[in-house]
Structures are given as C-alpha cells and as structure tokens.
Amino acid sequence: MADTAFVAPGAVLVGQVRVAQRASVWFGAVLRGDIEAISIGAGSNVQDGAVLHTDAGYPCVLEENVTVGHRAIVHGAHLARGSLVGMNATMLTGSSLGEGAVLGAGALLAGGQHVPPGMLALGVPAKVVRPVEQTGNAERYAQLAQRYRRELQPVPDVSTQEMEMSPLRLEERP
C-alpha cells in the first residue's frame, strides 16, 4: 500500500491487492485478490460496501482516477482511467469501461461487455445510451481521503459494565 493511500477501518483487503498513491478504500469494502491480483490506481476510490474480486485469468484493474460507487460489485473487470461505476452497479468477469466511461447506478454490465470511452451505460443488462461529461468525483474523493488520513481518530470502546454502572439520563431543563 502506498504511503499516501487511505484504507478505512473495517475495509478488508486479502491476497494480492495493490493500492497506489492517493487512492482510497472506504468503510466495509472487500477486496479479495486471492485468485488474481487487484490493482487500485493512483487517485482511485473504492467506496463503502463495494466488493472487488477476480477470476482465473481475470485480474481486477482500476487505472488512475477511477471511482467505484457504494455497494458496487466489480468482478475480474478492467476500468480505464477516469471511469466510474455507479452505486450498486455490477461488472461481471471480463467486462470493461473505457476511459471516462460511466456505468450507471444499479446497472449490470455482462461478462465480456465493453462500454466505449466517454459513454454512459444504463440498465439491466446495461446498454450504452449517450456520451457523458466527466464528474471530477475521483479528485473529490482523493482530497477527502487525505483529510481522513490526517483527522480520523479512534473512538474509545465503552464496556458493557461501564454502561450498566452509568445509565444514560436526560437532564431536566427548567
């Protein structure tokens, strides 16, 4: 893991997982590089609850400045520079996004399917619908990750015994 990368507490990285400079892996994400490698490129982000996995002969590659949205699934797929996978979308084995392409929220990109550079794909199964403007989402997450690296602090654990001895009360106000 690069020294400027951010991996949130509760994220799980197993096996061959590489996280580059300014990249981030957020809370509850699971990256399982137990069959092939997973590579998270510089400035890329894997958001909360996302799952990345591989298949024999199909590594999972996120080039630079890629965004994988909350609860998305990326399985043995290739995401070119600046592409984005929307929340709860799924990319199956051998699928790919071209540079700056977007797979919309909830969409399903079938195995081997490709979204051309700069295009938006929507639906189940996903169909290319139109050109898309760049979002700048990856840079916002890179900046947020640096803030988390600097400021995130653990919260002390309160034992059950302490809670039983000190019940919570609301103070009465005049």
C-alpha positions, 0 to 999 in steps of 0.5 A, spaced: 500 500 500 502 506 498 504 511 503 499 516 501 493 511 500 487 511 505 484 504 507 478 505 512 477 501 518 473 495 517 475 495 509 478 488 508 483 487 503 486 479 502 491 476 497 494 480 492 491 487 492 495 493 490 493 500 492 497 506 489 498 513 491 492 517 493 487 512 492 482 510 497 478 504 500 472 506 504 468 503 510 466 495 509 469 494 502 472 487 500 477 486 496 479 479 495 485 478 490 486 471 492 485 468 485 488 474 481 491 480 483 487 487 484 490 493 482 487 500 485 490 506 481 493 512 483 487 517 485 482 511 485 476 510 490 473 504 492 467 506 496 463 503 502 460 496 501 463 495 494 466 488 493 472 487 488 474 480 486 477 476 480 477 470 476 482 465 473 485 469 468 481 475 470 485 480 474 481 486 477 484 493 474 482 500 476 487 505 472 488 512 475 482 516 477 477 511 477 471 511 482 467 505 484 460 507 487 457 504 494 455 497 494 458 496 487 460 489 485 466 489 480 468 482 478 475 480 474 473 487 470 478 492 467 476 500 468 480 505 464 482 511 467 477 516 469 471 511 469 466 510 474 461 505 476 455 507 479 452 505 486 450 498 486 452 497 479 455 490 477 461 488 472 461 481 471 468 477 469 471 480 463 467 486 462 470 493 461 469 501 461 473 505 457 476 511 459 471 516 462 466 511 461 460 511 466 456 505 468 450 507 471 447 506 478 444 499 479 446 497 472 449 490 470 454 490 465 455 482 462 461 478 462 465 480 456 461 487 455 465 493 453 462 500 454 466 505 449 470 511 452 466 517 454 459 513 454 454 512 459 451 505 460 444 504 463 440 498 465 439 491 466 443 488 462 446 495 461 446 498 454 450 504 452 445 510 451 449 517 450 456 520 451 457 523 458 461 529 461 466 527 466 464 528 474 471 530 477 468 525 483 475 521 483 479 528 485 473 529 490 474 523 493 482 523 493 482 530 497 477 527 502 481 521 503 487 525 505 483 529 510 481 522 513 488 520 513 490 526 517 483 527 522 480 520 523 481 518 530 479 512 534 473 512 538 474 509 545 470 502 546 465 503 552 464 496 556 458 493 557 459 494 565 461 501 564 454 502 561 450 498 566 454 502 572 452 509 568 445 509 565 444 514 560 439 520 563 436 526 560 437 532 564 431 536 566 431 543 563 427 548 567 
